[in-house]
Amino acid sequence: MSTLATLTNHQIRLAARPVGMPTRANWQSTTEAVAEPAQGGVLLKTLALSLDPAMRGWMNEGKSYIPPVGIGEVMRAGGVGQVIASKNPGFAVGDYVAAGFGIQEYLTLAEADFKRSGLVKIDLNVGTLTQWLNVLGMPGMTGYFGLMDVGQPKAGETVVVSGAAGAVGQTVGQMAKIKGCRVVGIAGGQAKCDWVVKELGFDACIDYKAGPSAVKEGLKQHCPAGVDIYFDNVGGEILDTVLTRINRGARIIICGAISQYNNTTAVQGPKNYLSLLVNRARMEGIVVFDYADRYHLAVAEMAGYLKDGRMKSKEDIVKGLDTFPEALIKLFTGENFGKLVLQVAEA
């Protein structure tokens, strides 16, 4: 354990709550000594961190499904890493794990905090480190349970998913295809649209950047029989437009509203919500943590699809803890292509 004394933990903490788009001024870089684990605890080295749109909401004051990150606290983030010291028989040095690491290089966890942090072993024979942050991680779990539990897809139905080339969207679309649905994606840019059709097997993809009427015209063209399930990752005008095309009994899954997260004015709600009444449709939110006791079931199913080639997993990897402030912004400008991952150290 003596070598632990030579380790320094670099961290990124929330310095101020952002107004609009976060900037580097919202963050503070700190260092502290790495603490040896107590009896029953473990010391983890961060290898890679998941950067997700939900992080923007965690930075805001106010009541939500999870408490906001406090000023001065290490920024919350899920990640994957490796056990480098253990005083717990359930974890050996060298084990790969997933947990709520935070934006930092090391994490010392007491045994009492294992469940709260979501600490679990991961098997690199099942998926790569970055796949454990994507299809096999929180985005994949969000897509899986949002589609399967809330959406309840039936073969032959038409599923539309926004943010189709992102982490959650790619899982939703591929799962819907596996379940026998017609799948239409909405994404920003021709390259992303080509990828979800040619590589992921979507039936079509609408480039919302192609013009002010691109989504409206694209839905008319690619969903001639209407929309049975809409998995919404963006909110705003795209949600409004899809609501005009839903079928009777449609299910709308509200996963996120990335178009609204950096607003300095009130969040824009759906103008066309009366379509839910006319079509006896249902709109329901999905928060992935509600399904934590069933993650292993989704992982087992989708790991099988990855292995047999029915699912693919694309990650956009940015290197270096210090790049975090700029890397996070990629989510809101649409620069990322695939699941955005911050690589902190080599495995």
C-alpha positions as CSV (number, residue, x, y, z in Angstrom):
1,M,0.0,0.0,0.0
2,S,3.0,2.3,0.4
3,T,2.9,3.2,-3.3
4,L,-0.5,4.9,-2.8
5,A,1.3,7.7,-1.0
6,T,2.8,8.7,-4.4
7,L,-0.5,9.0,-6.2
8,T,-2.3,12.3,-6.7
9,N,-6.0,12.5,-7.6
10,H,-6.8,15.2,-10.2
11,Q,-10.5,16.2,-10.1
12,I,-12.9,18.6,-11.8
13,R,-15.4,20.2,-9.5
14,L,-18.5,22.4,-10.2
15,A,-17.4,26.0,-9.4
16,A,-20.6,27.8,-10.4
17,R,-24.0,26.9,-11.9
18,P,-24.1,27.8,-15.6
19,V,-26.5,30.1,-17.3
20,G,-27.0,28.8,-20.8
21,M,-24.1,26.8,-22.2
22,P,-21.5,25.7,-19.6
23,T,-18.0,27.2,-20.0
24,R,-14.6,26.4,-18.5
25,A,-15.4,29.1,-15.9
26,N,-18.0,26.8,-14.4
27,W,-15.3,24.3,-13.4
28,Q,-12.5,24.2,-10.9
29,S,-9.5,21.8,-11.2
30,T,-8.3,20.4,-7.9
31,T,-5.8,17.8,-6.6
32,E,-5.8,15.8,-3.5
33,A,-3.9,12.8,-2.1
34,V,-5.3,9.3,-2.9
35,A,-6.9,7.8,0.2
36,E,-6.2,4.2,1.1
37,P,-9.5,2.1,1.4
38,A,-10.9,1.3,4.8
39,Q,-11.7,-2.3,5.8
40,G,-14.3,-3.6,3.3
41,G,-13.5,-0.8,0.8
42,V,-11.8,-0.5,-2.6
43,L,-9.6,2.0,-4.4
44,L,-10.4,2.4,-8.1
45,K,-8.5,3.9,-11.0
46,T,-10.7,5.7,-13.6
47,L,-10.1,4.5,-17.1
48,A,-13.0,6.1,-19.0
49,L,-16.0,8.3,-18.2
50,S,-19.4,8.6,-19.8
51,L,-20.4,12.1,-20.9
52,D,-24.2,12.4,-21.1
53,P,-26.7,15.2,-21.8
54,A,-28.2,14.5,-18.4
55,M,-25.1,16.0,-16.9
56,R,-26.4,19.5,-17.9
57,G,-29.5,19.0,-15.7
58,W,-27.4,17.8,-12.8
59,M,-25.6,21.1,-12.8
60,N,-28.9,23.1,-12.1
61,E,-30.3,24.0,-8.7
62,G,-33.8,22.6,-8.1
63,K,-35.8,19.5,-7.5
64,S,-35.3,16.7,-10.0
65,Y,-35.1,12.9,-10.1
66,I,-31.6,13.2,-8.5
67,P,-30.1,15.9,-6.3
68,P,-28.1,18.5,-8.1
69,V,-24.3,18.4,-8.0
70,G,-23.3,20.8,-5.2
71,I,-21.0,23.8,-5.7
72,G,-17.5,22.6,-4.9
73,E,-18.4,18.9,-5.4
74,V,-16.6,16.6,-7.9
75,M,-18.8,16.5,-11.0
76,R,-21.0,13.4,-11.2
77,A,-20.3,10.9,-14.0
78,G,-20.5,7.2,-14.5
79,G,-17.4,5.4,-15.7
80,V,-15.4,2.3,-15.9
81,G,-12.1,1.5,-14.2
82,Q,-9.9,-0.9,-12.4
83,V,-9.5,-2.0,-8.8
84,I,-5.9,-1.0,-7.7
85,A,-6.3,-1.7,-3.9
86,S,-8.9,-3.8,-2.2
87,K,-9.9,-4.7,1.4
88,N,-13.0,-6.5,0.2
89,P,-13.2,-10.2,-0.6
90,G,-15.7,-9.5,-3.4
91,F,-13.2,-7.4,-5.4
92,A,-9.6,-8.3,-6.4
93,V,-6.9,-6.0,-7.6
94,G,-7.1,-6.0,-11.4
95,D,-10.9,-6.4,-11.6
96,Y,-12.6,-4.2,-14.1
97,V,-15.6,-2.3,-12.7
98,A,-18.3,0.2,-13.5
99,A,-19.4,2.8,-11.0
100,G,-20.3,6.4,-10.4
101,F,-16.6,7.6,-10.6
102,G,-17.1,11.3,-11.0
103,I,-14.8,13.4,-13.1
104,Q,-11.5,12.4,-11.4
105,E,-8.6,10.0,-11.7
106,Y,-9.2,7.8,-8.6
107,L,-12.1,6.9,-6.4
108,T,-11.9,5.4,-2.9
109,L,-15.2,3.7,-1.9
110,A,-16.3,2.5,1.5
111,E,-18.3,-0.7,1.4
112,A,-21.4,1.2,2.6
113,D,-21.2,3.2,-0.6
114,F,-21.0,0.4,-3.1
115,K,-24.7,0.2,-3.8
116,R,-25.1,4.0,-4.0
117,S,-22.3,4.3,-6.5
118,G,-23.6,1.4,-8.6
119,L,-20.3,-0.5,-8.2
120,V,-20.4,-3.7,-10.3
121,K,-17.7,-5.9,-11.9
122,I,-17.7,-5.9,-15.7
123,D,-16.5,-8.6,-18.0
124,L,-14.4,-7.5,-21.0
125,N,-15.1,-10.8,-22.7
126,V,-18.7,-9.6,-23.0
127,G,-17.9,-6.1,-24.2
128,T,-15.1,-3.6,-24.5
129,L,-14.6,-0.9,-21.9
130,T,-16.3,1.7,-24.1
131,Q,-19.2,-0.6,-24.9
132,W,-19.7,-0.9,-21.1
133,L,-20.4,2.9,-21.2
134,N,-22.6,2.6,-24.3
135,V,-24.9,-0.3,-25.2
136,L,-24.0,-2.2,-22.0
137,G,-24.0,0.9,-19.8
138,M,-26.4,3.6,-18.8
139,P,-27.3,4.8,-22.3
140,G,-28.0,1.3,-23.4
141,M,-30.1,0.6,-20.3
142,T,-32.0,3.8,-20.9
143,G,-32.8,2.9,-24.5
144,Y,-33.6,-0.7,-23.7
145,F,-36.1,-0.1,-20.8
146,G,-37.5,3.0,-22.4
147,L,-38.4,1.2,-25.5
148,M,-39.3,-2.2,-24.1
149,D,-41.1,-1.2,-20.9
150,V,-42.6,2.1,-21.8
151,G,-42.9,1.8,-25.6
152,Q,-43.9,-1.9,-25.6
153,P,-43.1,-2.4,-29.3
154,K,-45.0,-4.8,-31.5
155,A,-43.7,-6.3,-34.7
156,G,-44.8,-4.2,-37.7
157,E,-45.2,-0.9,-35.8
158,T,-43.4,2.3,-36.9
159,V,-40.8,3.6,-34.4
160,V,-39.3,7.1,-34.7
161,V,-36.2,8.0,-32.6
162,S,-34.6,11.4,-32.4
163,G,-30.9,11.7,-31.5
164,A,-30.6,8.6,-33.6
165,A,-26.8,8.6,-33.9
166,G,-26.3,9.3,-30.2
167,A,-25.8,6.8,-27.4
168,V,-29.4,6.2,-26.5
169,G,-30.8,6.5,-30.0
170,Q,-28.5,3.9,-31.5
171,T,-29.6,1.3,-29.0
172,V,-33.3,2.2,-29.4
173,G,-33.3,1.9,-33.2
174,Q,-31.4,-1.4,-33.2
175,M,-33.6,-2.9,-30.6
176,A,-36.7,-1.8,-32.4
177,K,-35.4,-3.5,-35.6
178,I,-34.6,-6.7,-33.7
179,K,-38.2,-6.7,-32.4
180,G,-39.6,-6.4,-36.0
181,C,-40.4,-2.7,-36.2
182,R,-40.0,-0.2,-39.0
183,V,-37.5,2.3,-37.6
184,V,-37.0,6.0,-38.7
185,G,-34.3,8.0,-37.1
186,I,-33.9,11.8,-36.8
187,A,-30.3,13.0,-36.7
188,G,-28.2,16.1,-37.5
189,G,-26.2,15.8,-40.7
190,Q,-26.0,13.5,-43.7
191,A,-23.1,11.5,-42.4
192,K,-25.0,10.6,-39.2
193,C,-28.1,9.7,-41.2
194,D,-26.1,7.5,-43.6
195,W,-24.5,5.7,-40.7
196,V,-27.7,4.8,-38.9
197,V,-29.2,3.5,-42.2
198,K,-26.2,1.7,-43.7
199,E,-24.5,0.5,-40.5
200,L,-27.3,0.2,-37.9
201,G,-30.0,-1.0,-40.3
202,F,-32.6,1.8,-39.7
203,D,-35.2,1.9,-42.5
204,A,-34.7,5.7,-43.0
205,C,-33.2,8.7,-41.3
206,I,-34.3,12.4,-41.5
207,D,-31.6,15.1,-41.4
208,Y,-33.2,17.8,-39.3
209,K,-30.5,20.2,-40.4
210,A,-31.6,19.9,-44.1
211,G,-34.1,22.8,-43.8
212,P,-37.0,24.2,-41.6
213,S,-39.5,21.7,-43.0
214,A,-37.1,18.7,-43.1
215,V,-38.7,16.8,-40.2
216,K,-42.3,17.5,-41.3
217,E,-41.6,16.4,-44.9
218,G,-39.4,13.5,-43.8
219,L,-42.1,12.1,-41.5
220,K,-44.7,12.4,-44.3
221,Q,-42.4,10.5,-46.6
222,H,-41.0,7.8,-44.3
223,C,-44.0,7.3,-42.0
224,P,-46.9,7.2,-44.4
225,A,-48.9,5.1,-42.0
226,G,-48.2,7.3,-39.0
227,V,-46.0,6.9,-35.9
228,D,-46.8,4.2,-33.3
229,I,-43.8,4.9,-30.9
230,Y,-41.7,8.0,-30.6
231,F,-38.6,7.9,-28.5
232,D,-37.8,11.6,-27.8
233,N,-34.2,12.7,-26.9
234,V,-34.5,16.3,-28.0
235,G,-37.8,17.9,-27.2
236,G,-38.7,21.3,-28.7
237,E,-39.9,21.6,-32.3
238,I,-39.1,18.1,-33.3
239,L,-41.4,16.7,-30.5
240,D,-44.1,19.1,-31.7
241,T,-43.8,17.9,-35.3
242,V,-43.9,14.2,-34.5
243,L,-47.0,14.7,-32.3
244,T,-48.8,15.7,-35.5
245,R,-48.1,12.3,-37.0
246,I,-48.9,9.9,-34.2
247,N,-51.4,7.0,-34.5
248,R,-54.2,6.0,-32.2
249,G,-52.7,4.4,-29.1
250,A,-49.2,5.8,-29.8
251,R,-46.6,5.7,-27.0
252,I,-44.2,8.7,-26.7
253,I,-41.2,8.1,-24.5
254,I,-39.7,11.2,-23.0
255,C,-36.0,10.5,-22.4
256,G,-34.5,13.9,-22.8
257,A,-34.8,17.3,-24.3
258,I,-31.3,18.3,-25.3
259,S,-32.6,21.2,-27.4
260,Q,-33.9,22.8,-24.2
261,Y,-31.1,22.1,-21.7
262,N,-29.1,25.3,-22.2
263,N,-32.1,27.7,-22.6
264,T,-32.0,30.9,-20.6
265,T,-35.7,31.2,-21.0
266,A,-38.5,28.8,-19.9
267,V,-38.4,25.3,-21.4
268,Q,-40.6,25.1,-24.4
269,G,-43.3,22.5,-23.8
270,P,-45.3,20.6,-26.5
271,K,-47.7,22.9,-28.4
272,N,-49.5,19.9,-30.0
273,Y,-50.2,17.9,-26.8
274,L,-53.9,17.7,-27.7
275,S,-52.9,15.1,-30.3
276,L,-52.5,12.8,-27.2
277,L,-56.2,13.2,-26.5
278,V,-57.4,12.8,-30.0
279,N,-55.3,9.7,-30.6
280,R,-55.8,8.2,-27.0
281,A,-52.0,8.3,-26.9
282,R,-49.6,8.1,-23.9
283,M,-46.6,10.2,-23.1
284,E,-44.3,8.9,-20.3
285,G,-40.9,9.8,-18.9
286,I,-38.0,7.3,-18.5
287,V,-35.4,7.6,-15.7
288,V,-32.9,4.7,-16.1
289,F,-32.2,4.4,-12.3
290,D,-35.7,3.0,-11.8
291,Y,-34.6,-0.2,-13.6
292,A,-31.3,-0.8,-11.8
293,D,-32.4,-4.2,-10.4
294,R,-33.0,-5.4,-14.0
295,Y,-29.8,-4.1,-15.7
296,H,-28.3,-7.5,-15.7
297,L,-31.2,-8.8,-17.8
298,A,-30.8,-6.1,-20.5
299,V,-27.0,-6.6,-20.5
300,A,-27.3,-10.3,-21.1
301,E,-29.7,-9.8,-24.0
302,M,-27.9,-7.1,-25.7
303,A,-24.5,-8.7,-25.2
304,G,-25.8,-11.6,-27.2
305,Y,-26.8,-9.2,-30.0
306,L,-23.4,-7.6,-30.0
307,K,-21.8,-11.0,-30.2
308,D,-23.9,-12.2,-33.1
309,G,-23.6,-9.0,-35.0
310,R,-27.2,-7.8,-34.7
311,M,-26.2,-4.8,-32.7
312,K,-23.3,-2.4,-33.1
313,S,-21.8,0.1,-30.7
314,K,-20.1,3.3,-31.8
315,E,-18.2,5.5,-29.4
316,D,-16.6,9.0,-29.9
317,I,-13.6,9.1,-27.6
318,V,-12.0,12.2,-26.3
319,K,-8.7,11.9,-24.3
320,G,-7.6,13.6,-21.2
321,L,-9.4,14.6,-17.9
322,D,-8.5,18.3,-18.6
323,T,-10.4,18.3,-21.8
324,F,-13.7,17.7,-20.0
325,P,-15.2,21.2,-20.2
326,E,-14.8,21.4,-24.0
327,A,-15.7,17.7,-24.5
328,L,-19.0,18.1,-22.7
329,I,-20.0,20.9,-25.1
330,K,-19.8,18.5,-28.0
331,L,-23.1,17.0,-26.8
332,F,-25.0,20.2,-27.2
333,T,-23.5,21.3,-30.5
334,G,-24.0,17.9,-32.2
335,E,-20.3,17.5,-32.8
336,N,-20.1,14.1,-31.2
337,F,-20.7,11.1,-33.4
338,G,-21.8,8.1,-31.3
339,K,-21.5,7.7,-27.5
340,L,-19.3,10.4,-26.1
341,V,-16.5,9.0,-23.9
342,L,-13.8,10.7,-22.0
343,Q,-10.7,8.5,-21.8
344,V,-8.8,9.3,-18.6
345,A,-6.1,6.5,-18.6
346,E,-5.0,3.6,-20.6
347,A,-6.3,0.2,-19.6
